[in-house]
Amino acid sequence: MTGQVQGVGFRPYVWSLATRHALAGFVCNDSGGVIVEIEGPTAQVEAFLDAFPRALPPLARLDGCDVEEVSARGEARFIIRASSMHEGASSPVAPDVCVCAECLQEMRDHRDRRYRYPFINCTNCGPRFTIVEDVPYDRTSTTMKGFVMCDRCQREYDDPGNRRFHAQPNACWECGPRVWFARGLDEAQGAHPAQAAGDGAIAAFSEAVAAGRIVAVKGIGGFHLACHALDVEAVHVLRQRKGRGDKPLAVMVRDLAHVAELAEFDEQEAVLLSSSERPIVLLKKRDAEKFEAAMDAVAPGNDYVGVMLPYSPLHFLLTERVSPLVMTSGNLTDEPIASDNDDAIERLAGIADDFLFHDREIHQVCDDSVVRCLADGVLPVRRSRGYAPMPIPLTGPSPRMLAVGGEIKAAFCVTKDRYAYLSQHIGDLGNLETLATLERSVRHFLNLFRIEPEVVVADLHPDYLSGRWAAELANATGLSLHRVQHHAAHAAALAAEHRLAMSDVMVACTFDGTGFGFDGAIWGGEFLQLNGADAIREAHMQYFPLPGGEACIQRPYRTALAALYAAGIPWDERLPCVAACNMEERRVLRRQLERRVNCVDTSSVGRLFDAVSSVVGVRQRATYEGQAAMEFETLASRTTSDARPDRYDFSLLPGDPLRIDWRPLLRDVVTDVLAGVDATEVAADFHIALARMIGDVCQRIAERRQTRLVGLTGGVFQNILLSEMSMSELRKRGLQPLRHHLVPPNDGGLALGQVELIRRKTASV
């Protein structure tokens, strides 16, 4: 049996069912899944097979079951055998899941021997992916191998009728991992003091954050940096020390009742918040004066805040005393998350005042997942803890591949047979430390899934660290290296997610901030036709120059001035973007544009958002990627005026590919800004015009290519306002719009598209 069948209570379930039907035989893990052999009267065997799929354990997922008739051995009883290994086979490892209700009840029961034990778990919950070193999933192949179970834990572990039968992280106060609190760096570097261990560590943490201190907390997949979310000064200090700028921070809240004080949520969002995956869910801030200053400090310039409920026993204990907590990734901005105690002391000492440690090793770093709710489901923004490394089924067999994704929001993907395994979020590959994390995780996945890749796939961009590493790997191993254009990979990721056949033609509207094009320009406003293994550029936004290339991302006013120059619009001092640029910089910038010195052409809708945001006066300098566009979306959603659906428009320039001219729209925006039109109206009307253009262009291409399928992909479609408007425009035209529900539309899903496109090319040969 294959699927998610290890570490999820599958063997005790089989044992219980076989025993109930008076059958003999065995069940065991192997590196390909689970093997079950049963013998007994025909009627009982058939009853077993009929009942088997009806009541699987909560975390189990059965993907395949091969049944073969063998000769009876005359076994007297049904047993659970030790695991076996078969070279080349592999079984999916379960993601880490939230502590279950039964374990929580025991943890809160003062009569229970695990009362307030911060590592309580059972077969139905707890860490999986982050502690697994190898398969089969046995204790000796996890980071729990150094913790010898006490007699009582061992009896539970050995009892097939017990909820903790073969629960590999099984432990208690007597024999399991410990937690301790270290106040200050000196204490962190020394032996942990007894008075701040165990439940005393929880109390010490609470006192520290209540006093405005920042604490580095070791969790399931790495360290968090925590402070009291209602302590505005502590939040500002955390931002300053971490180099976080204005980027939103996530908060962990005790329960749904307390979430309701901070944010609005519907039934779908409540289900997501409470799910076993426990992602960060982006919720609309509640208009409550009591928490306004705190929520503005947590997520400045944004109407949404990222909220999660506790997911580990330790988190439940922490939030019992203090809630809400800021819980942001334990790293300096752009560095990998710390996961080792010594590494945390070294790298987080300049940020954290205190440390909350434990001694269960983290084998795989895994950041929190982030999602948004849509009218038709869930939009993943970051796919990581709780979801990785769940397999994604492909529509056909695949060569064994390793795809390394892109440069920002990096995640890689490996394939085997008919499945793709997308990694957890790795981070932005702007430094060698994060690249080293990528390398370690790749080695782990290849070993875990018993994959020897035949093909390596990377982005087309010649300067991406991921691409350079992939090229070195291919050269060292003699593997073939394939380069896939960035936006073609986005389109293919959406096709793979929706299991489109090779014969399904899809128009892919692929909007993002940056992606290297075949002509050397920065693409990002693309309409592609995905047809089999081909991604054909049907239309794109009219190019404009970026002076300094991607340096404009940090200074949107430079992008705005370049767009004004390209549109022939004077640099009027009354425009906020012009006022933000001093005279000397303007002089240099104009000369740069006139002579096209260090300028690269772009069709990026992400950069167009930056430009219009700057023209309107929303954002002139960005402290994180996508800030100007996010704040522009927020502004648009706040409008109280009636929409002016025909106020702005794009024009179409003939050619192959078709070009979409944004310059008439920008002229009208400038006219409105100079006339004093409210910025919220301008922002809302820009979104309306963009969505209408998407509908018009997609309809034109779809009619020519005789298809109704239209995909919305790329990081720009994390903008829910634009996404919903575009879906509506497409449906009005009789088209069938598709968007992401399994992998992010941003570069976090890129590697899936890379393998899908090469799989299609291989299949078409």
N, C-alpha and C positions, 0 to 999 in steps of 0.2 A: 504494500500500500504506500502510495506516495502522496505528498502534500505537506501540510503543516501537521505532522504526526509525532514529532518528538518534543518532549518537554511540555506537553499540554495535557497530560493525564490520559494519553491514548492507550497505553499498555494496561493500566488498571481497569480501564473501561472494557477492553477486550476480555481480560481475565474475568471480570464480574459477569459479563454477558455469557461467556462460555461456561462458567460455573453454573449460572442460572439454568442453562439448557443441558446440564449434565454431560458436557463434552470434555474430551481429553485433548492433549496436544500442548502447544507452547506459543508464546508471542515473544518477539525480541526486536530491539532496534538494530538496524544495520546502517551503513553510511548512505544507503539509497532510500531509506524510509523505515517501514516496519514490516516484518515477516510474521504471518500468522499461519500456524498449521493446526487444524482441528480434525478430530475423528470421533465418530459416534453414529448412532442410527440415522438413516437418511432424513427422517422427519425432523429430528433435532438440528441437524446440520442446515437444512433448508430454513428452519425457523430462525436460526442464528443469522444466516445471510440476509433474511428478510428484515430482521429487527436491527441489524448492524448500523445502517446509515441514519436511523430515525432519532437517535438520542446521543449524538457525538458530544464529547466534552466541549465546553463553551469556546475554548481557544483553538479547537481542532478544525482543520480544513482538509477534506479528502479530495485530491485531484485525480487520482487514478487507482484502480484496483485490478490486478491481474489474478485470475483464479485458475488454478491448475489442480487436476485430480491426481492424487498419489495413493500408493498402497498404504493401508492401515498398519501402524506399528504396534498396536496393542498397548498403547499408553494407558496408565491407570488414572491419571489426573491431568488437570491443566496447570501449567506452570509458566512463570515469566523467566525466560533465559537471559543470561548475560548477553550484552551486545556483541555483534560481529562486524567485521569490516570487509568490504569488497572494493578493490582498487577501481577508481574511476566513477564510482557511484556517489551520489550526494543526496542529502535530504535538507529541505529548507529549514533554517533556524528561525524560531519564532521571535518576533519583536519583543521588546520589554513592554510589560503591561502593568496597569494600575493595580495596586493592592486590592484584593477582593473584599466583599462585605463581610464574609465569615472571618477572615483574618483580622479585619478592623474590629469586629465585635470582640474577638479574643483579646486584642491589644488593649481594649478599653475595659476589660473585665478584671477587676482587682484580684479575683480568685484564680485567674488563669496564670500558668507559669510563664507565659510570654507577655504578661501585663506590661504595657508601655515599651515593649522591645522594638527598636526602630528598624529591625531587619526581618520582621515576621513575613512569612510567605507560605505558599502551598503550591500544589500542582496547577492551580487555576490562576496564579498571579505571580508577579515579581519580575526580577531581572532575567533576561534570556540572552539576547544578542550581545549585550555589553560585557557579559562575563564568559561567553563561550570562546574557548581557544581552539577547539577542533571538534569534529564529529566522529562517531555518534555522540549525542548529547548525554554524557554521563558526568558525574561529579568530578572524576579524575581529569576531565577535559575542560574544566571550568576554573575560574579563579577561586572557587570554594575548595579546591583540592587540599589546601593547607589547613582547613578547619576540620578536625576530627570530631565526628558527632558523638555526643554523650549517649548514654544507654537509652534514655527515653526518646531522643531524636532518632536514634538508630532503629528502635522498634517501630516508630511511625514510618520511617523510610522503607522498612522491610515488609510492612503489612499492606497487601494489595487492597484491603478494604478501607484503608486510611486515606484521608484527603492529601496527606503528605507522602504517599507512596512514591518513591523515586523523584520527589521534588528536590532537584539537585542543589538549590541554595538553602535547603532546610537547615535551621539552626535555632538556637535559643540563647538566653542570657549566659548560660553555663558554658556553651561550646562555640558560639558563633562570633561574627564580627562585632567589634566594639566601636563606640562613638565617644569622642572627647572634644572638649573646647579648650582652645589655647588663646589666652588673652595677650595680644601683642606679639611682636616678632620673636622676642627672646624666648617666650614660653613655647611658641610654635616650633622653634629649633631644638628644644629640649624634650625630655621625656614628658608624657602627658600626665598631669596631676590628677590624683584620685578624686579630689573634691569637684573636679569639673568633668568627670566621666559619667557615662550612662545617663540617667535622667537628670543628673546635675548639669550635664552639658546642655540639655534643652533649656533648663532654667537660666544658665549663664548666657546662652544665645539671646533669649528673650530680653534679659536685662541690658545686653549690649545694644541691640537695635532700638530698644526703648530710649536709650541714652544718646541716640543719633549716630551710633557707630556703624561701620560697614563691615560685614562678615563674609568671608569666603566659605561657602558651604559645599562640601563634597556630596554629590548626589549619586544617581544611578549611572549616568553617562558622562559625568564630568563635574567640574565645579561651577556653582553659581556665585555671583556677587549679590549679596542681599542687604537691604536696608528697609527701614519702615517707610512704606509708600506714602504715608500721610505727613512725613517729616520732609518738608520742602527743602530745607537746608541740606539734609543728608542726601537727598536725590541730586541736588546741584553739585555737591562735593563728589559724589560717585561719578557723575558725568565728567567733571573736570579731571579727576584722577585717571579715569579709563580712556580719556580722549574720545568720548562718545559724541560730542557735539550736540545736536538737537535730535538725534535719532531716537525714535520711541523706545521705551523700556517696557518689558513685560511685568505684569503683577500676578502674584499667586494669592488667591483669596480663599478663605476657610471653607465656604460652602455657597450654594446658589443664593441663599437669603442675603448673604453679605455682598455677593456680586451685584444683586439688584440695587444696592445702595449706590454703586459706582457707575453701572452701565445698564443699558436696555438690552433685553434679549427675548427671543421668541422660543417656541417649543423646539424647533430644529436646533437652535443654538444651545439650548439647555441640554439636549440629548448629546450634542457634540462635546460640550464641556464635561459631561458626566461619563463619557464613553471610556472604555478600557484603554484607548490610545492616549487620552488626556492631552490633546494638543492645546497650544495657545490659540484662542479664538478671538478674532478682531471684532469687538463689540462697539456699538455707538455709545459714547459717553452720555451719562444721564445729566440732565440740566439741574444740578443740585449745588446750590451755593456753598454748602458745607464742605464739599470735596473739590470745588472748582479749581482752586489754586494747586492742590496736590495733583489732580489729573492733568492740568496744564504743564506741570513740571515733569510728569511722567511721559506725556506725549504732546509736546508743544506744537501748536499750529495744525493739530489734527483732531478731527471729531471722533476718531476711533481710538480705542485702547486695547492692547493685547492682554487677555485675561486667561489664566488657567487655574484649575482646581488642583489641590495636592494630589500627587500620584504615588509617591513612595510612603511607607509608614513613617519615616523620618519627617517628611513634609507635613503629614497630618499632625504630628506632635508639635512641630514648630508653629503651625498656624493656629493651633488651639489657643496659644498664648498671645500671639501677635498676628494681626491680619488687618489690612493687606500688606504683603511684602513685595518690594521690587525684587525680582529674581532674574537677573540678566546674566548672559554668558560670562564665565570666569576666564576672561582673557583681556589683554590690551586690544584695542580696536585693530582688526585685520590680522591678529595672531590666532593660532589654534587655541582651543579651549584647554585649560589645564585639567589633567585627570589624575596625576600622580601627586602624592602629598609633598614630596620634596620639590617637584617642579612647581607646584602651587606656591610654596614658600618663596621660591626664587623669583617667579614671574609676577605674583600678585601682591608681594610685600609692599609695593608702592601704591596699591589701591586699597587693600583690605586693612582694617585696624586689627581684626581678630580672625581666627580660623575655627571652623567646625569640621573636624576630621573623622574619618573612619578607616578601618584597615582591610576592607574588602577591595581587592584590586579591580580596576576598570580596564578590561582588555581592549575594548573598542570605544573610543570617544563618540558620543552621540548627543547632539544638541536637541533642544525641544522643537517639535513640529509646530508650524503656524498655518492656520486655515482661515478662510472667510466663507460665510454662507451666501449662496446665490438663490435665486428663485427656483432653480432647477437642480439644486444639490450643493456640493461643497467645492470650493476652489482652494487647492493646496497652494500655499505661498512658500512654505519650506517643508519638504517631506523628509522626516528624520525619525526621532524617537516615536515608538508606537506603530510605525509603518514600515520602516526599513528593518530587515531586508526582504520583505514580502515579495514573492515573485510576481511578475506581470506576464500573463500568457500572451504568446505571439500567435499569429494566424497560420504560421507554418514553421517548419524546421529551420534552424539557424546554424551557421558555422559557429565554432567557439570563438567568441570575440571579447575584446576589452576595448571599451570606448571611454575616453578620459574627459569628455564634456568640454566646458569652456574655461574661462578665467575667473569670473565672478560667480558667486553662489554655486561653486563647483560641486559636482557629484559625478561619480563614474558609474559604468554599467558593464556587467559581464553577462554573456549568454551561453546557454547550453540547451540543446534539444529545442524545445518549443517555449522556453522561458527566458525572460530577461530579469536580472537581479540588479536593481538600481540601488546604489549605496546610500548611506545616510548623508546628510549635508556635511561637506568638508570645509567650506568657507571660500574666501577670496584668495586666489593663488597669486598674490602680489609679493610674496616673500618665500624664502627657502624653507622656513619652518612649516608653513602650511603645505608646501609641496612634499616635505618629508612625511607629513600626516597622510597625504594622498598615497604615497608609495607604500607605507605600512598597511594601510587599509586595503589597497589593491592586493598585496601579497596575502593578506588574511582571507579575502574573498576567494581568490584563486584556490587557496588551500581548502577553505571551508566547503566550496562547491565542487572540488576536484576537477578544476578546469585548467587545461593547458591550451591557452589561446592559439588560434591559427592566424588571427587577424588583429591588428591594432588600429583603432580609429581615433582621429583627432580633428579639431576645428581647422578650418582653412587658414586662419590667422597665423602669419609666420613668426610672430613674436610672443605668442602665448607660452607661458612656462609649461603648461600641460602638454602642448603640442611638441615642444622641444624635448620634454621628458619621454613622450611617446615615440618620437623619432629615435632617440638614443636607445630605448628599449628594443625597438624593431631592428635597429642596426646590430645590437649586441646579440640578439636571439635569432636573427635571420627571418623574422616574421614580416609579412607584408604590411605596409602602412598605408591606410586610406585617409584622405582628407575630405571632410564633408563641409560644404558651405553652411554657415551659421543658421540662416533662415530656412534653408531646406531641412535642416535637422529639427528646427521648431515644428515645421509642418508635419514631418514624419513622426515626431513624438505624439502629436495629436491623433494622427492616423493609427498609430500603434495602440494608443489608449482606447480608441473606439473600435479597434479590431476591423478596420476597413480592409477589404480584399484588394488584391493587386488591380483588379478591374474597376474598382471604385475611383472615379475622378473627383477630386476635391479642390475647390478654390480656397487657398489658405491666405487669409489676411494676417500678415506677420509683422507686427509693430513692436519695436523695442528701442533701446537706446543706442546700441552699437553692435555691429557684426561685420566682419571683413567680407567685402564683395569680390566677385571675380575680376572686376575692373580696378581693384585697389581702393575704391571709395568705401566709406563707412555706410553700410546699408542699415535700414531700420524702418522703412515705410514701404513694405513689399506686398505685392499681390502675386502669389505663386499658384501655378497649376500643378498639383501633385497627381501624377498619372503613372501608375506602376512604380518604376525605379527612377523616374524623371521628375525633377522639380523645376518647372519652366517659369521664368520671370515674365509675367503678363503685364504688369504695371508697377509703377513706383512713384513716390513723391519726388517732385522736382528737386534736383540737387541745390545745395547752397554751401558756401565754404565755411569751414570751421578754422579760425586762426588759432594755431597752437594745438590743433587736433582735439584730443580728449581732455586737454587742460581746461577747455570751456565748461566741462561738467561742474567744476568747482566754482566757476564764475559765470552764472547764466547771463549776466549782462553782456558779456563778450559774444555769446551766441546770439543774443537779441540784436546787438549792433551789426553783427555779420549778416543776419537775416534782413535787417532794414537796408543795409547796403545792397544786398542781392536783389531786393525788391525796388530799389531806386527811391527809397523813402528817406528824407533828410533826417539827420540826427538832431532832433529838436530838443533843446534843453529842458523843455517842460515834460518830456517823457522820463519816467523813473529810471529806465535802463540807461539813458544818456547821462542823467544826473549822477548816477552811481559810478561813472567812469571819469576819472580826472582828465584834464586837458592833455597832459603829456601822454597818458596811456591811449587816449583817443587818437592822437597824432600818429603814434606808432602803429596802432591797430589799423588805421585807414591806409597807411603806407603798406602795411603787410597785406591787406586785402587787395589793394590796387596792383601790387607786384606779385601777388599770390606766393608770398614767401611763407614757408611752413604752414600752408593751408591745405586741408584735405576736404574733398567734397563729401557731403553726407545727404542721405535721403531719410534720415532718422526722424520718426514721429516723436520719439522721446526727447530729442533735441528741440523739435518744434514746440513741444509743451514747455520746455525750459525757456525758450525765446519769448513766447506769448506771456508766460508767467512773469517774466522780467519786465516786458513792455507794460503790463498792467500794474506792476509794482508789488507783486506778491513776494518775490524772492530774488535777491541780487547775488548772494553768495550762498553756496550749498555746503553743509557740513556732512552730508552723507548722500550716497547715490540715490537719485530719484526724489530728492526732497522737494525741489521746485514743482515737479509734476504732481506729487502727492498733495501739496498745499493748494495747488491750483484746483485739483479735484474737490478738496474740502470747501474751497471758496464757491465753486459752482453749485455744490449741493446745498449751500446756505441761501441761495437766492429766494426771495419772496415775491419777485415780480413775475408777471406772465411771460412765458417763453416767447421769443421772437424767432420762429423757426426759419424764416427766410432772411434774417439779418446778415448772416455771413454765408459765403459760398466759396467752393473751390472751382476751378475751371480745369478742363481736360485738354491736354496738348496731344495732337495726333502723333503716331509713331508706333514702332514695335521694339520695345514695350511702350505701352501708353504711359504718359507722364501726367501726374496730378499737380497742378499749379496752385500753390498755397499763397502766392503773392497778393492776389486780389483780396483774400481774406485778411491778410496782415494789414493791408492799407485801410480796410474798414475798421479793424480793431484799433489802429492808431487814431483814426478819426474820432472814434467813440471815446478813447482815453483822453484826447485833447479837449473833447466837448464835455468832459466830466461825467460820462455815463458811469453808473455804479459798477465797480469791479466784479461784483457777484453776477450781474447781468452779462457782462462780457464773457466771463468764464463759462457760464451756463450755455450761452449761445455758441461759443466755440465748440463745446462738447456736442451740441445738437448738430452743428454743421459737419463735424467730423463723422458722426454716426451716420448721417444722411449720405455723405460721400461714400462711406464704406458700403452702404446698401446699394447705391447706384453703380459703383465700379464692380462689385461682386456680381450683381445681376447681369451686367454687360458681359463679363467673362463667362459666367455660368451658362448664359444662353449660347454663347459661341462654342463652348466646350460640351454642351448638352449634359449638364449635371445640375443637381439641386443642392449638393453638399457644399457647405461653406464653413471653414474653420476659423476661429479667432484664437490666435496664439501669439506669444511674445510677451515680454514684461509689461508693456503698456496696458495689456488687458487684465492686469491686477487692479486697474482702475474700474471699480464696480459700476460707477455711473456710466462710463463710456461703454462698458461691456453690456449692461442691460439695455441701453439705448440702441446699440448696434444689433443685439439679438432681435429687438422689436422691429427695427428697420428691415432686417433680413426676412423675418417672418411675414411682414406686410407684403413683401415681394414674392411670396410663395417659395422661398428658399428654406433649406433645412440647416440651421446653424448648429455647429458643434463647438464646445469649449471644454476646458480641462476639468476633470474631477478626480483623477488618480495621481497625476504628476503636475508640478508647477508649470505655468505658462512661461515663467522666466527661465534663466539658464540652468536652474536646478533640474529641469527635465530634458536638457539638451542631449545628454548621453544616450537616453532611450531612443531619441530620434536618429542619432548617429548609427546605432546598431540596426535600427529598422530600415534605414535607407540602404545600408550595405547588404542586409539580409535580402531585400528586394532585388538589388542588383545581382546578387548571387543566384537567386531563384530564377531570374530572367535569362541567365546565360544558357 
